[in-house]
Amino acid sequence: MHIVVCLKQVPDSAQIRVHPVTNTIMRQGVPTIINPYDLFALEEALRLRDRLGGEVTVLTMGPLMAEDSLRKALTFGADRAVLLTDRSFAGSDTLATSYALSMALTKIGQEFGGPPIVFTGKQTIDGDTAQVGPGIAKRLGLNQLTYVARICDLDPQAGTISVERRAEGGVQVLETRMPVLITMLEGTNEMRRGSLDDAYRAARSQIVKWSAADAGITELAKCGLKGSPTIVKKVFAPQARAEKVQHIASSDLSTDALAANVMAAIFQKQPALEGDLLRFAAGQ
Amino acid sequence: MSDAPKTDTPKTAAGRAGTKRELPEHFKAYRHVWVVIECEHGIVHPVSLELLGEGRKLADKRGVELAGVVLAGDPLTAAQVSAAAFEHGADLAYVITDPILAHYRNESYTRAMTDLVNSYKPEILLLGATNLGRDLAGSVATTLLTGLTADCTELAIDDEGSLAATRPTFGGSLLCTIMTLNYRPQMATVRPRVMSLPERQPGRWGRIVEHPLNLTEADIITKVLRFVADRESDKAQLAYADIVVAGGLGLRSAENFQLVRSLAEVLGAEYGGSRPLVQKGWIGADRQIGQTGKTIRPKLYIAAGISGAIQHRVGVEGADTIVAINTDPKAPIFEFAHLGVVADAIELLPALTRAFRAHLSVNRLAG
C-alpha cells in the first residue's frame, strides 16, 4: 500500500523573537523543525507500512531549505520524499496551499501509484489553522477523517477503514471507504528512532524536487498570493493592558507573610470570591 | 487564515495587501451574518451562543440580520436549537431537519452548509473552532473557494464594511488582522470562551426558514458505527471553571507540578499549564491553556511560573482577575496581569496553599 504523509517545516516557534522596535520577526538563527503534529501522522503511516507492506512518501511544499525536514523524515524510515517548491507559491494561504498540494498528490499518484491514505498532522504550530488537510480532502474527493485517535480496522482488499475520531464530548467510531485523508491527533503514538540503515539511506537519497510545472500546475492564478482569498491587512504587537499591574512587594517578607498578602489582595479584587470559597469549603 | 507566515517581514505583507478592489458583481447579493449553531446529542455548544453575541454586534454595525444555522436530526431538536438561537440574538434561523444529520459527518454537513450558503448568500459565516467546526469550516470554505480565518480573537467591521478578523500569528508572537475582500462569504472560526456569552432573552422569537437536505443515506459513504461519550470525571472542565491555577516552565520539574494541583484542590479549582509543559509531557494536552489549548474566562486565574507569551495571553485575557507569579520582573505576563508577585512559584505556591487552607478552615469553624 502506498501512503503519503504531508508535512511542513516550521520555525521552532518557542524560539521566535519579535524585534522590539520594528515589530518584525527575527528569523535569523531560529531553528526549523518538522511540525511536531506531523510526526504523529508520519509514525502512523510507517506503522501501517511495516504491517501491510508498501511505501511511505513524504511531501512538503516550501522553500529549498525545507529539504532538511524531508531528509529527517527519511531517517525515520520514509521511503521517498517530494519537495514542491516554486516562487509562484509564495504568499499562499490555506486555500492556495491545498490547491498546490492536491495537484502534487495527483502527480504522485500518477508517478508512484495512487495512495489509499493521505496523512497530515491535525494542524501546524506556526499557522494553527487545521484547514489544509480538509482542503486537500475536498479538492481530491477523499473521505475526510480528522482528529483520528486510533485506526481500528483497515481492509486493503475491501478498501474499507474504521477509526476512532475525537469529537465534542466523546469519541466517534467511523467507518468509510478509501481513499481517505486522515489528520492524526497528537499523543496517539511515539515517533520511532530511525535505524542506522535509514540514516545512511537518507543521506544518499535523492529528494524529488518539483516546480509548479513539474507537478502539472498550469493555473498559476490559483497559486500563491494570487490564489489566496485572504489578505493580511495588518500585523502588530499586542498592547499592554491599560490598567497597570498591581505589584505585591515581596522583599523583606517571609514566604508565608507574602502569601497572606497575596490572598488578601485577591479577596480585595474579588470580594465575592471569599464567600464562594467558604461555601465550597463547607461542602467538602 | 494564513496557514503560513506569509513573508519574513510582516510590514511588506500588510503594505502589499493594502489596496481594496471593488467586490465582484455576483458577490454583491451576499448579505447578513450567519452563525452555525453547533449541536451534538441534543446539547447546543456554548461557543455558538457566544458567537451569536458577537454576530449580533457585526450585524447591527452592517445594518443586516443575524441568522442561526440549525442542522438537526429531528423536529424537536430543530425547534429547541432554533429557540436557543432566537433567545441569544438571532433574527431568523435556517433549518434543515433530516435523520441523516443526527450525527455529525463531514459529507452531509458540508453538503447542507454549502447548499444553504449558495441558496441564501450570507456575507459573513461564523463557526466555533471546535473539532466539529474546524472539520466543517475547512471543507465548506474549500468547496466555496472563499477565505477562512481560524481561531480569531477579535472580529470587527472595517470602514468599508468588510470583516476584519484578528488572530495571533507566527506561533503567537504577534497579532494579525486578516480580511477576505473579494470573495463571499467571509468565513471565520472562534474558539470557545474567547467571546462572552450574551444574556439570554426568554421568549424572544424569530423567523424560521426551512430547507431540504437533498441527500439520502445511500449517498453518504462514511457511517457512524457508534459514539462513546466521555465520562464526566475524565473531562477537564477548564474552559468553564470559575477558578483556574496553572503552571509553566518556572516550576522547573514535572514533580513540582503537584504544587499547582494542591492549590487547585484547596480552592476547588481546575488546573492546567502552558504549552511547553504539554510538549514536555508534564501534563496532558487537555490541560493546555492558551491559543492552541483551552481558552478560559474564570473569575480568578493564578499563573505560576508562566512567562505569558501572546499565545498564552489570548487564552486567559478574559479572566476577571489574573494573578501572576514569576521570578522575572520583565516577564510579559506582568503586562496583562492584575496582581503581580515577583517570587519563586516553587516557594510561594505551597505558602498560598497553606494560607488559603488555614483561612477557609478557620472561617468555616467560625461560621
HADDOCK unambig.tbl for C-alpha pairs under 7 A between the chains (distance, minus, plus):
assign (segid A and resid 13 and name CA) (segid B and resid 171 and name CA) 5.22 0.50 0.50
assign (segid A and resid 18 and name CA) (segid B and resid 173 and name CA) 6.86 0.50 0.50
assign (segid A and resid 24 and name CA) (segid B and resid 9 and name CA) 5.73 0.50 0.50
assign (segid A and resid 24 and name CA) (segid B and resid 10 and name CA) 6.16 0.50 0.50
assign (segid A and resid 25 and name CA) (segid B and resid 8 and name CA) 6.51 0.50 0.50
assign (segid A and resid 25 and name CA) (segid B and resid 9 and name CA) 6.67 0.50 0.50
assign (segid A and resid 91 and name CA) (segid B and resid 6 and name CA) 4.79 0.50 0.50
assign (segid A and resid 91 and name CA) (segid B and resid 7 and name CA) 6.89 0.50 0.50
assign (segid A and resid 93 and name CA) (segid B and resid 1 and name CA) 6.61 0.50 0.50
assign (segid A and resid 93 and name CA) (segid B and resid 2 and name CA) 4.65 0.50 0.50
assign (segid A and resid 93 and name CA) (segid B and resid 3 and name CA) 5.73 0.50 0.50
assign (segid A and resid 93 and name CA) (segid B and resid 4 and name CA) 6.77 0.50 0.50
assign (segid A and resid 94 and name CA) (segid B and resid 1 and name CA) 6.73 0.50 0.50
assign (segid A and resid 94 and name CA) (segid B and resid 2 and name CA) 6.18 0.50 0.50
assign (segid A and resid 94 and name CA) (segid B and resid 3 and name CA) 5.39 0.50 0.50
assign (segid A and resid 95 and name CA) (segid B and resid 142 and name CA) 6.43 0.50 0.50
assign (segid A and resid 125 and name CA) (segid B and resid 171 and name CA) 6.15 0.50 0.50
assign (segid A and resid 126 and name CA) (segid B and resid 4 and name CA) 6.67 0.50 0.50
assign (segid A and resid 126 and name CA) (segid B and resid 170 and name CA) 5.41 0.50 0.50
assign (segid A and resid 126 and name CA) (segid B and resid 171 and name CA) 4.52 0.50 0.50
assign (segid A and resid 127 and name CA) (segid B and resid 2 and name CA) 6.50 0.50 0.50
assign (segid A and resid 127 and name CA) (segid B and resid 3 and name CA) 4.22 0.50 0.50
assign (segid A and resid 127 and name CA) (segid B and resid 4 and name CA) 5.40 0.50 0.50
assign (segid A and resid 127 and name CA) (segid B and resid 169 and name CA) 6.61 0.50 0.50
assign (segid A and resid 127 and name CA) (segid B and resid 170 and name CA) 6.89 0.50 0.50
assign (segid A and resid 127 and name CA) (segid B and resid 171 and name CA) 6.82 0.50 0.50
assign (segid A and resid 128 and name CA) (segid B and resid 3 and name CA) 6.86 0.50 0.50
assign (segid A and resid 129 and name CA) (segid B and resid 1 and name CA) 6.62 0.50 0.50
assign (segid A and resid 129 and name CA) (segid B and resid 3 and name CA) 5.94 0.50 0.50
assign (segid A and resid 129 and name CA) (segid B and resid 150 and name CA) 5.29 0.50 0.50
assign (segid A and resid 130 and name CA) (segid B and resid 134 and name CA) 6.90 0.50 0.50
assign (segid A and resid 131 and name CA) (segid B and resid 138 and name CA) 4.91 0.50 0.50
assign (segid A and resid 134 and name CA) (segid B and resid 135 and name CA) 6.73 0.50 0.50
assign (segid A and resid 134 and name CA) (segid B and resid 138 and name CA) 5.39 0.50 0.50
assign (segid A and resid 134 and name CA) (segid B and resid 139 and name CA) 5.46 0.50 0.50
assign (segid A and resid 135 and name CA) (segid B and resid 138 and name CA) 5.85 0.50 0.50
assign (segid A and resid 135 and name CA) (segid B and resid 139 and name CA) 5.87 0.50 0.50
assign (segid A and resid 135 and name CA) (segid B and resid 142 and name CA) 5.51 0.50 0.50
assign (segid A and resid 138 and name CA) (segid B and resid 139 and name CA) 5.95 0.50 0.50
assign (segid A and resid 138 and name CA) (segid B and resid 142 and name CA) 6.68 0.50 0.50
assign (segid A and resid 138 and name CA) (segid B and resid 143 and name CA) 6.88 0.50 0.50
assign (segid A and resid 144 and name CA) (segid B and resid 106 and name CA) 6.97 0.50 0.50
assign (segid A and resid 146 and name CA) (segid B and resid 135 and name CA) 6.63 0.50 0.50
assign (segid A and resid 167 and name CA) (segid B and resid 131 and name CA) 6.07 0.50 0.50
assign (segid A and resid 167 and name CA) (segid B and resid 132 and name CA) 6.80 0.50 0.50
assign (segid A and resid 168 and name CA) (segid B and resid 131 and name CA) 6.55 0.50 0.50
assign (segid A and resid 169 and name CA) (segid B and resid 229 and name CA) 5.93 0.50 0.50
assign (segid A and resid 169 and name CA) (segid B and resid 230 and name CA) 5.66 0.50 0.50
assign (segid A and resid 170 and name CA) (segid B and resid 227 and name CA) 6.75 0.50 0.50
assign (segid A and resid 170 and name CA) (segid B and resid 228 and name CA) 5.43 0.50 0.50
assign (segid A and resid 170 and name CA) (segid B and resid 229 and name CA) 4.06 0.50 0.50
assign (segid A and resid 170 and name CA) (segid B and resid 230 and name CA) 4.63 0.50 0.50
assign (segid A and resid 171 and name CA) (segid B and resid 227 and name CA) 5.67 0.50 0.50
assign (segid A and resid 171 and name CA) (segid B and resid 228 and name CA) 5.08 0.50 0.50
assign (segid A and resid 171 and name CA) (segid B and resid 229 and name CA) 6.34 0.50 0.50
assign (segid A and resid 172 and name CA) (segid B and resid 224 and name CA) 6.80 0.50 0.50
assign (segid A and resid 172 and name CA) (segid B and resid 226 and name CA) 6.09 0.50 0.50
assign (segid A and resid 172 and name CA) (segid B and resid 227 and name CA) 4.60 0.50 0.50
assign (segid A and resid 172 and name CA) (segid B and resid 228 and name CA) 6.48 0.50 0.50
assign (segid A and resid 173 and name CA) (segid B and resid 224 and name CA) 5.94 0.50 0.50
assign (segid A and resid 173 and name CA) (segid B and resid 225 and name CA) 5.35 0.50 0.50
assign (segid A and resid 173 and name CA) (segid B and resid 226 and name CA) 5.26 0.50 0.50
assign (segid A and resid 173 and name CA) (segid B and resid 227 and name CA) 6.16 0.50 0.50
assign (segid A and resid 174 and name CA) (segid B and resid 222 and name CA) 6.67 0.50 0.50
assign (segid A and resid 174 and name CA) (segid B and resid 223 and name CA) 5.68 0.50 0.50
assign (segid A and resid 174 and name CA) (segid B and resid 224 and name CA) 4.67 0.50 0.50
assign (segid A and resid 174 and name CA) (segid B and resid 225 and name CA) 5.60 0.50 0.50
assign (segid A and resid 175 and name CA) (segid B and resid 222 and name CA) 5.65 0.50 0.50
assign (segid A and resid 175 and name CA) (segid B and resid 223 and name CA) 5.26 0.50 0.50
assign (segid A and resid 175 and name CA) (segid B and resid 224 and name CA) 6.50 0.50 0.50
assign (segid A and resid 175 and name CA) (segid B and resid 225 and name CA) 6.66 0.50 0.50
assign (segid A and resid 176 and name CA) (segid B and resid 221 and name CA) 5.89 0.50 0.50
assign (segid A and resid 176 and name CA) (segid B and resid 222 and name CA) 4.37 0.50 0.50
assign (segid A and resid 176 and name CA) (segid B and resid 223 and name CA) 6.37 0.50 0.50
assign (segid A and resid 177 and name CA) (segid B and resid 221 and name CA) 6.75 0.50 0.50
assign (segid A and resid 229 and name CA) (segid B and resid 146 and name CA) 5.94 0.50 0.50
assign (segid A and resid 229 and name CA) (segid B and resid 147 and name CA) 4.92 0.50 0.50
assign (segid A and resid 229 and name CA) (segid B and resid 180 and name CA) 5.68 0.50 0.50
assign (segid A and resid 229 and name CA) (segid B and resid 182 and name CA) 6.91 0.50 0.50
assign (segid A and resid 229 and name CA) (segid B and resid 183 and name CA) 6.47 0.50 0.50
assign (segid A and resid 230 and name CA) (segid B and resid 1 and name CA) 6.70 0.50 0.50
assign (segid A and resid 230 and name CA) (segid B and resid 147 and name CA) 5.11 0.50 0.50
assign (segid A and resid 230 and name CA) (segid B and resid 178 and name CA) 6.43 0.50 0.50
assign (segid A and resid 230 and name CA) (segid B and resid 179 and name CA) 5.49 0.50 0.50
assign (segid A and resid 230 and name CA) (segid B and resid 180 and name CA) 4.57 0.50 0.50
assign (segid A and resid 231 and name CA) (segid B and resid 17 and name CA) 5.97 0.50 0.50
assign (segid A and resid 231 and name CA) (segid B and resid 178 and name CA) 5.53 0.50 0.50
assign (segid A and resid 231 and name CA) (segid B and resid 179 and name CA) 5.21 0.50 0.50
assign (segid A and resid 231 and name CA) (segid B and resid 180 and name CA) 6.18 0.50 0.50
assign (segid A and resid 232 and name CA) (segid B and resid 13 and name CA) 6.35 0.50 0.50
assign (segid A and resid 232 and name CA) (segid B and resid 14 and name CA) 5.65 0.50 0.50
assign (segid A and resid 232 and name CA) (segid B and resid 17 and name CA) 6.47 0.50 0.50
assign (segid A and resid 232 and name CA) (segid B and resid 176 and name CA) 6.84 0.50 0.50
assign (segid A and resid 232 and name CA) (segid B and resid 177 and name CA) 6.02 0.50 0.50
assign (segid A and resid 232 and name CA) (segid B and resid 178 and name CA) 4.59 0.50 0.50
assign (segid A and resid 232 and name CA) (segid B and resid 179 and name CA) 6.53 0.50 0.50
assign (segid A and resid 233 and name CA) (segid B and resid 14 and name CA) 4.83 0.50 0.50
assign (segid A and resid 233 and name CA) (segid B and resid 17 and name CA) 6.02 0.50 0.50
assign (segid A and resid 233 and name CA) (segid B and resid 18 and name CA) 6.41 0.50 0.50
assign (segid A and resid 233 and name CA) (segid B and resid 177 and name CA) 5.46 0.50 0.50
assign (segid A and resid 233 and name CA) (segid B and resid 178 and name CA) 5.54 0.50 0.50
assign (segid A and resid 233 and name CA) (segid B and resid 179 and name CA) 6.56 0.50 0.50
assign (segid A and resid 234 and name CA) (segid B and resid 14 and name CA) 5.04 0.50 0.50
assign (segid A and resid 234 and name CA) (segid B and resid 176 and name CA) 5.46 0.50 0.50
assign (segid A and resid 234 and name CA) (segid B and resid 177 and name CA) 5.11 0.50 0.50
assign (segid A and resid 235 and name CA) (segid B and resid 10 and name CA) 5.93 0.50 0.50
assign (segid A and resid 235 and name CA) (segid B and resid 11 and name CA) 6.99 0.50 0.50
assign (segid A and resid 235 and name CA) (segid B and resid 14 and name CA) 6.84 0.50 0.50
assign (segid A and resid 235 and name CA) (segid B and resid 174 and name CA) 6.86 0.50 0.50
assign (segid A and resid 235 and name CA) (segid B and resid 175 and name CA) 5.79 0.50 0.50
assign (segid A and resid 235 and name CA) (segid B and resid 176 and name CA) 4.23 0.50 0.50
assign (segid A and resid 235 and name CA) (segid B and resid 177 and name CA) 6.47 0.50 0.50
assign (segid A and resid 236 and name CA) (segid B and resid 174 and name CA) 5.85 0.50 0.50
assign (segid A and resid 236 and name CA) (segid B and resid 175 and name CA) 5.36 0.50 0.50
assign (segid A and resid 236 and name CA) (segid B and resid 176 and name CA) 6.14 0.50 0.50
assign (segid A and resid 237 and name CA) (segid B and resid 174 and name CA) 4.99 0.50 0.50
assign (segid A and resid 237 and name CA) (segid B and resid 175 and name CA) 5.99 0.50 0.50
assign (segid A and resid 238 and name CA) (segid B and resid 174 and name CA) 6.71 0.50 0.50
assign (segid A and resid 238 and name CA) (segid B and resid 175 and name CA) 6.57 0.50 0.50
assign (segid A and resid 240 and name CA) (segid B and resid 335 and name CA) 5.04 0.50 0.50
assign (segid A and resid 240 and name CA) (segid B and resid 336 and name CA) 6.09 0.50 0.50
assign (segid A and resid 241 and name CA) (segid B and resid 335 and name CA) 6.24 0.50 0.50
assign (segid A and resid 241 and name CA) (segid B and resid 336 and name CA) 5.24 0.50 0.50
assign (segid A and resid 245 and name CA) (segid B and resid 334 and name CA) 6.29 0.50 0.50
assign (segid A and resid 245 and name CA) (segid B and resid 335 and name CA) 6.82 0.50 0.50
assign (segid A and resid 245 and name CA) (segid B and resid 336 and name CA) 6.93 0.50 0.50
assign (segid A and resid 245 and name CA) (segid B and resid 337 and name CA) 5.69 0.50 0.50
assign (segid A and resid 245 and name CA) (segid B and resid 338 and name CA) 4.69 0.50 0.50
assign (segid A and resid 245 and name CA) (segid B and resid 339 and name CA) 5.61 0.50 0.50
assign (segid A and resid 245 and name CA) (segid B and resid 340 and name CA) 6.22 0.50 0.50
assign (segid A and resid 246 and name CA) (segid B and resid 338 and name CA) 5.91 0.50 0.50
assign (segid A and resid 246 and name CA) (segid B and resid 339 and name CA) 4.86 0.50 0.50
assign (segid A and resid 246 and name CA) (segid B and resid 340 and name CA) 5.96 0.50 0.50
assign (segid A and resid 247 and name CA) (segid B and resid 339 and name CA) 5.85 0.50 0.50
assign (segid A and resid 247 and name CA) (segid B and resid 340 and name CA) 4.60 0.50 0.50
assign (segid A and resid 247 and name CA) (segid B and resid 341 and name CA) 5.91 0.50 0.50
assign (segid A and resid 248 and name CA) (segid B and resid 340 and name CA) 6.07 0.50 0.50
assign (segid A and resid 248 and name CA) (segid B and resid 341 and name CA) 5.36 0.50 0.50
assign (segid A and resid 249 and name CA) (segid B and resid 341 and name CA) 6.96 0.50 0.50
assign (segid A and resid 250 and name CA) (segid B and resid 341 and name CA) 6.87 0.50 0.50
assign (segid A and resid 250 and name CA) (segid B and resid 342 and name CA) 6.66 0.50 0.50
assign (segid A and resid 250 and name CA) (segid B and resid 343 and name CA) 6.87 0.50 0.50
assign (segid A and resid 255 and name CA) (segid B and resid 348 and name CA) 6.18 0.50 0.50
assign (segid A and resid 255 and name CA) (segid B and resid 351 and name CA) 6.41 0.50 0.50
assign (segid A and resid 256 and name CA) (segid B and resid 351 and name CA) 5.33 0.50 0.50
assign (segid A and resid 259 and name CA) (segid B and resid 348 and name CA) 6.53 0.50 0.50
assign (segid A and resid 259 and name CA) (segid B and resid 351 and name CA) 5.70 0.50 0.50
assign (segid A and resid 259 and name CA) (segid B and resid 352 and name CA) 4.96 0.50 0.50
assign (segid A and resid 259 and name CA) (segid B and resid 355 and name CA) 6.48 0.50 0.50
assign (segid A and resid 260 and name CA) (segid B and resid 355 and name CA) 6.06 0.50 0.50
assign (segid A and resid 277 and name CA) (segid B and resid 267 and name CA) 6.63 0.50 0.50
assign (segid A and resid 278 and name CA) (segid B and resid 360 and name CA) 5.88 0.50 0.50
assign (segid A and resid 278 and name CA) (segid B and resid 364 and name CA) 6.45 0.50 0.50
assign (segid A and resid 280 and name CA) (segid B and resid 268 and name CA) 6.99 0.50 0.50
assign (segid A and resid 281 and name CA) (segid B and resid 360 and name CA) 6.50 0.50 0.50
assign (segid A and resid 282 and name CA) (segid B and resid 364 and name CA) 6.36 0.50 0.50
